[in-house]
Amino acid sequence: MIGLATYSIPQGDMHLLDLTAMELAARPIPDYLRNVYTWAYLTPWLTGILDRQIVVQAILWGNAQRLIGDVLAAVKPGDRIFQPAAVYGSFSRQLANQIGRRGHLEVRDIAPLQVALTRQKLTNLPQAHVARGDAVDPDQSEYDAVTCFFLLHEVPDDIKIQIVPAMLGLVRPGGRVIFVDYHRPNRWHPLKPLMKLVFTWLEPFALAMWSQEIEQLAGPGAAAFRWSKRTRFNGMYQVVIAERVSVAVSDAGTETERQSIPNWAGPDPIGEPGIKRPLEPCRLPADTLPTSHDPALSV
Ligand SMILES: C[S@@+](CC[C@H](N)C(=O)[O-])C[C@H]1O[C@@H](n2cnc3c(N)ncnc32)[C@H](O)[C@@H]1O
């Protein structure tokens, strides 16, 4: 079983894997990760190159810091935050610094190597804790916010529709789940054909993000949230915030909804108009979701 999870990890790097065979048997590395992303997340020498902010910035066509800024703007000092998967570069450090020492950041990742790398990056930040975990089945706890940064496009559709409700289940009333991920670029986006090629070649689960709203992946639980979405870089990326509706009871005994979704009506710093689009609650049953083979995906 150890071999299953570590076949690409040389003997000298075994110290990175703080796992017993029993732990691995209880929570194996998913097939999609081993089959598609071994090079990116399970290969130590390559992670030494990839785990740099400048690389993340390049992969996201210069938009990484802007997208991280959107996440930081949606959390505040003292918040309790859950991050379901590791992110290369400085994302987690910036998040931990934003919530400060009074806050708490719980990071999980299914890949032992990523847990080890993230722990290294977060040393000296006692508000952050990193452990192994599966976003499909997180430990139950209540958070002010969940930050799901570019995870959905890397998992198959049947896992997407498990992760989104699992993340929604972790926030308190008034709490937010912040999803940042790929999105269908605008019609004439010059990088659209290239991105389609990259996805076809390297990221087979990503094209589905072009045809599915994240809200659609939430199932019936979506109705308990207020949804807001903005796109960045001419539609290439999306920032979706689902805020659990909290109901305040007034002195007169009447119930009113509280809402604090950010105001995204202002202009994007690079010229793209900001979009604030609260979506209607989605009532699509999960089995009507389009799949990556759906004809709607063709560009
Ligand atoms: C957040 S995603 C993509 C991040 C982005 N490419 C970056 O690093 O900038 C990558 C991480 O998700 C992790 N992952 C994939 N499936 C997971 C799951 N079901 N639960 C937790 N982590 C998962 C992978 O091990 C990997 O470390």
The ligand as a Tripos MOL2 file, in Angstrom:
@<TRIPOS>MOLECULE
LIG
   27    29     1     0     0
SMALL
NO_CHARGES

@<TRIPOS>ATOM
      1 C1         -5.8110   22.9900   -4.8930 C.3       1 LIG1
      2 S1         -5.5610   21.9410   -6.1980 S.3       1 LIG1
      3 C2         -4.8460   22.9780   -7.4280 C.3       1 LIG1
      4 C3         -4.0040   24.0960   -6.9730 C.3       1 LIG1
      5 C4         -3.3020   24.8680   -8.0270 C.3       1 LIG1
      6 N1         -2.9890   24.0950   -9.2120 N.3       1 LIG1
      7 C5         -2.0620   25.4420   -7.4110 C.2       1 LIG1
      8 O1         -1.3640   24.7550   -6.6870 O.co2     1 LIG1
      9 O2         -1.8230   26.5880   -7.6000 O.co2     1 LIG1
     10 C6         -4.2200   20.8880   -5.9530 C.3       1 LIG1
     11 C7         -4.2480   20.0410   -4.7140 C.3       1 LIG1
     12 O3         -5.4680   19.3500   -4.5360 O.3       1 LIG1
     13 C8         -5.1710   18.1340   -3.8880 C.3       1 LIG1
     14 N2         -6.3510   17.2760   -3.9720 N.ar      1 LIG1
     15 C9         -6.8890   16.6650   -5.0530 C.ar      1 LIG1
     16 N3         -7.9940   15.9680   -4.7100 N.ar      1 LIG1
     17 C10        -8.1760   16.1710   -3.3760 C.ar      1 LIG1
     18 C11        -9.1500   15.7470   -2.4400 C.ar      1 LIG1
     19 N4        -10.1710   14.9590   -2.8040 N.pl3     1 LIG1
     20 N5         -9.0300   16.1500   -1.1680 N.ar      1 LIG1
     21 C12        -7.9960   16.9450   -0.7710 C.ar      1 LIG1
     22 N6         -7.0370   17.3640   -1.6120 N.ar      1 LIG1
     23 C13        -7.1300   17.0050   -2.8980 C.ar      1 LIG1
     24 C14        -3.9300   17.6540   -4.5950 C.3       1 LIG1
     25 O4         -3.2140   16.7190   -3.8420 O.3       1 LIG1
     26 C15        -3.1650   18.9580   -4.7790 C.3       1 LIG1
     27 O5         -2.2480   19.1920   -3.7620 O.3       1 LIG1
@<TRIPOS>BOND
     1     1     2 1
     2     2     3 1
     3     2    10 1
     4     3     4 1
     5     4     5 1
     6     5     6 1
     7     5     7 1
     8     7     8 2
     9     7     9 1
    10    10    11 1
    11    11    12 1
    12    11    26 1
    13    12    13 1
    14    13    14 1
    15    13    24 1
    16    14    15 ar
    17    14    23 ar
    18    15    16 ar
    19    16    17 ar
    20    17    18 ar
    21    17    23 ar
    22    18    19 1
    23    18    20 ar
    24    20    21 ar
    25    21    22 ar
    26    22    23 ar
    27    24    25 1
    28    24    26 1
    29    26    27 1
@<TRIPOS>SUBSTRUCTURE
     1 LIG1         1 GROUP 0 **** ****
